[in-house]
Amino acid sequence: MFTNIYKVTSPTVIEKFIDNVDISNDKCLVKIDYMAICKADIRYFLGARDKNVLEHKYPLAPIHEAVGHILKDPTNTFKKGDKVILIPNSTTKENLEKDINERCSREDLGSNYALNATFRSSTTDGFLRQFYSCSPSLLVKYNNEISGEFAVFSELLSVANAALRRIDFKCAKKIALFGDGIMGYVVYVMLKNKYKDADLTVFGTLEDKLKMFKKAKTKLVNDKIDEHYDTLIECVGGGFSENAIDQMIKLSKVGADLILMGVSEAKIPMNTRLILEKGLTIKGVTRSNREDFEAVSTLLNDEEFLNDIKPMVLSINEINSLSDIYKCFYEDINNKTIIGKNIMTW
């Protein structure tokens, strides 16, 4: 079986390819229904990464945020028509069993940190295609009554869930969240739904964006701040990471935990003297595991949780040609002020 797959071949150039879809008896066949563009996809599309890195990436199909429905499952794990979330990261049993990956058994880390783990739209082709086949272990069923345009945020929400697993909530009495973009918002959504009593303050740069964080205290980063926090989460990324992390260190209590989630292509300097003086712990979060997707799938059944996600859908765009794909990419690139994404569907 063949399918169209769309790959970035050089900066700002996307081309159509024909790809073979494996329909062997141990694989599920999925029709991809909805896709969302991530900032990582945009960096590859714009060529905004180190030239040496890009030389080994192109051509590369983008998109690691996608949902679809089952067309065929010889393993009988799913039924025809079941709606599923596509898990973009995977590893092998052999890698998990190697001594070097013993930390992968830790509840706060997991298989994503295994040696040679692959990730769609980064180390292997992503989901910008109509049909896809994979092991049933790389799919998570979600409620068929829920629209895929909302479930497509599951990957992003799963990363937020992975971040929460790095937090000791017995010690997290005052939490500060830095970032008023979409990653900051999904971390906020996960926090307020899983830990409703959390004392949370969100720091951002735009008052209009901060209005979306309705059940948290909000502050502009330039405000005078007299409080200190024991758990601080960074969801800024890019060139603004340096300022955010510096402010986090200054506002940390002694022994505080700093959770870093934002991705930057530049090397970010840190105030190591103050880190040492305060005895701070810094934890990095990258991607998520199957358990995080399962947690999100369950939360999607909660009406309040789903209502928090709905405002993130800025538009639904039917893809019929390459020009439609380009349009969606540039719409997301040019969106600087609204929290949300322009969703693609075939």
N, C-alpha and C positions, 0 to 999 in steps of 0.2 A: 504494500500500500504506500502511496506517495502523498505528500502534503507540501504546500507552499510554506517556506520559512524565510523570514526577513532578517538580514544581517547588516550590521554596520561594518562597512569595508574600509572606510577611512573617515576622518573627521567630517561630519555633516553629510555623509553619503550612506544611504541605506539601499540595498539591492535585494531583489527577490531570488531565492534559490529553490530547488526541488530537493526535498529530503525524504529518505526512506523511513517509514514508520514500522517498527518491529511489532508484529502481531503474533508472536509466539505464545505458547500455552501458559507461560508463567507471567504474562504481562497484561495489564488492563489497557484498554483503548479508550481514550478520553477525547471528547470534543471540547476544546477550550472556548469558554463563553465570554468571560470578562477579564481584562488586563489593566494594570495600572503602571505608570512610569515612575521609577524611583530616581533620586538624585544621582545614584551610581550609574544608571542607564544614561542619564544626561551627560555625565562626565565622559563616558565612552563615546557618546554621540558627538560631543563637541571636541573630543581629543584633549580634554582638560586633565590629562594624567601624564606622567613621565613618558617621554618618547620611547625609551627602551621597553617600558611596560606595554605600551600600545602596540609595538611591533610584534609582540608575542600574543596579543589578544585578537587583532583583526584577522579575518572576518569573524564577527561575533554576533549572535542573535541576542538582543536585549530582552528584558522583562523577567523578573523573578516574582512578581505579584500577580497571581492568576488563579481563577477557579473555572471549573467546567462540569461536565456531567458524563457519566459512564455510558459508553456505547456497547462495550463488550467486556466481560470479565470471566475468562476461563477458570480462574481460581475460585470463583464463587464467594469472594470476599464482599463484593458489592452486587447490587441489583442494577439491571439496565435502567438508566434514568436517574440514578442516585446523583445528587449534587456533591461535588468533592472540591476540597482545597488542595492545590498542588504544592507539595513541599519542595523547595528549590535546592536544599542541601542534603547531601548523602555521603555515606562512607561504607566501607566494607566490614564484615565481621572480622576479617583477618587484621585489619588496622586497629579495630577496637581491642583486640586481644593482645596487641603488642605492649610490652612493658612501658614503652615511652608514653603510652596513652592511658596510663592508670588513672590519671586525673579525670578522664572522661566518665568514670563511674561516680564522681562526685555530683550530688544533686544540684549544686549551684552552677556546675559547668555543663557536662554532657557531651554527647557524640559530636557536636559541631566542632569541638576542639581536637578531634582525632587527626592523626597524621594523614595527609593526602585526601582529606575530605574535599568533595567538589561542591561547587555552588553554581546554579544556573545564572547565566548572564555575567559571569565573572571568570570562572575557570572552565566552563563548558557552555554550550549554547542555551539560551533562555527560551521563554515560552511565546515568543512572537511568531506564532504558527497556529494553524487551525486545528490540527490533530496531533495527539501526543500519546505515547505509550510508555508505561513504566511498571515497576513492581508495585503491588498494592500497598506495600509499606511506605510508599512515598505519596500516599493520598490519605486525606482525612475527610470523612463524610460530615456534611453539615445539613441542617434541617432543610428539607425540600421546599418548605413554605417561605424561606427567606430568599430575597432577591440577591442574585450574584453580584449586583452592582454595589452592595454593602459588604458581602462576604469577601470581596476582592481585597479588602483592607486587612484580611486575616494575617498575612505575612508580616506586615508592619506591626500589627497588634501582638503577634507572637514574639517579636523582638522586644517589645515593651514588657511582655510577660517574663522573658528571659532576664531582663534587667531587674525585675522585682525579685527574682530568685537569688540575686546577688546581695539583697538587702536583708539585714537582720532586724526584723520588725519588733523584736523585743527591746532593741536599743534605739530604734528610729522614732524619737519623740517629736522632733521638729525637722521636717523635710523641706529642702529648697530645690526647685526644678528650674533650670536655666534653659530657656529656649521657647519662643512663642510660635514656632513653626509646626509642621505636621507631626514630626517625631515627638516634640514636646507635648503636643495635644494628645497623641495616643497613649503616651506614658501617663498623662493626667487621667485619661479615661479609664485605664487599667487600675490606677491607684484608687480612684474614687469609687469604683465598683467592687474591687476586691478588698480594699481597706478603707471603708467608709469613714472611719474615725480619725484617719491620718491628718495631722496638723501640717498642711501643705501650703507653701507660698511659691507662686510662679513668677519668675523674673523674665521680662521681655523688653523689646524696644518700641513696639507699636501698641498704643492703647486699643485700637480697633481689634487687633488680634487677641489681646488679653481679655476682651469681653467674652470670648468663647469659653474661657476657663471659669465658668459661672460659680462653681462650688469650691473654689480655692481663693485664698488671698492672693492678690496680684500686686506687683511692684515694677516700675520701670527701672532699668539697670542704673540709671543716673540718679535715682532717688537717694536721699540720705537714709542709710540703713543701720539701725542700732542693734538688731537681733543677730544671733549666731545659731548655727544649725549643726545637727549631728549627722545628717545624711544629706548629701548634695548630689544632684544628678545633672549631668551636662548633655544637652540635646541640641547643641548649636552647630558644631562642625565648621568646616571651611576656615576662612581667614579670621573669623570672629571667635574661634575657639580660644585663642590666647587670652583675650580680655575676659571671657567667661570663666575660664579655669583660674585665672589670677584672682578674680573676685570671689570665686568659690573658696579658694584657699584662705583668703582673708576673712571670710565669713564663717569659717569652720570652727567648731568647738574643738577642744583638745580630744584627740582620739577619734575624730569624725571619719566617716567613710565617704569617699568621692567615687561616683559611678560615671565613667566616661563612655558616651555613646556616639558622639558626633565624629564624623570622618573628615580628616583634613589631608590634603596632598602635601602640605608643607610640614616641616618639623616644628613643633610647638614648644617654645621654651617654658619652663615652669620655675616657680619660686621654691627651689629645693630647700633653702634655708628654713623657710616657714613650715614647709612640709615636715622637716626633721624636728623643728622646735615643737610642733603640735602633735607629732606622732600620728600623722594621718595615714590612712590606708586608701590606695587608689586601685580601683577594679575596672577592667575593660570589659565591654559587652559587645560581642559580634554575632549577629544572626541569632538563630534559635534552633530548638530541637523539636522532634515530633510531639513531645509532651506539651510544649508551648502551643502548638497548633490545636491539639486536642482541648486544651484549656480554653482557647479562644472560641472553638467550635461550640463548646458548652455555653459560654457567655453570650453568644449570638442569640440564644433563646430568651435572654432577658430583655424585656421591652425597653427598660431604661437604658441599658447598655446599647441596644440597637439605635435608639433615638439619639444617643451621643455621637454615633457614627454617621448617621444620615447627612448632617450638614457638610461632611467632607466630600460629598459627591458634587462637584461643580458642574459637570455636564456628562452626558452619555453620547459617545461618538461612534457611529457605525463605520467600520473599516471595509471599504470596497476596493481600495487602490493604495499605491504607495503614497500618493499625495495626501490621503487621509491620515496616514501614519505620521508623515512630516508635520501636518497641521497640529496633531495632538502633542508631539514633542515640543514644538515651538510655543504652544499655549502654556505648557507646564514650565518651560524655560522662562517665559515672560511674566509668569505669575509671581509677584514679589510681596503681595499684600494680603492675599486671602488664603486661609488654611483649607486645603483640600486638593483634589486631583480631578483631572479630566479623564474619565474612564473610557476605555476602548472596548468595543464588542464587534464580532464578525457579523 
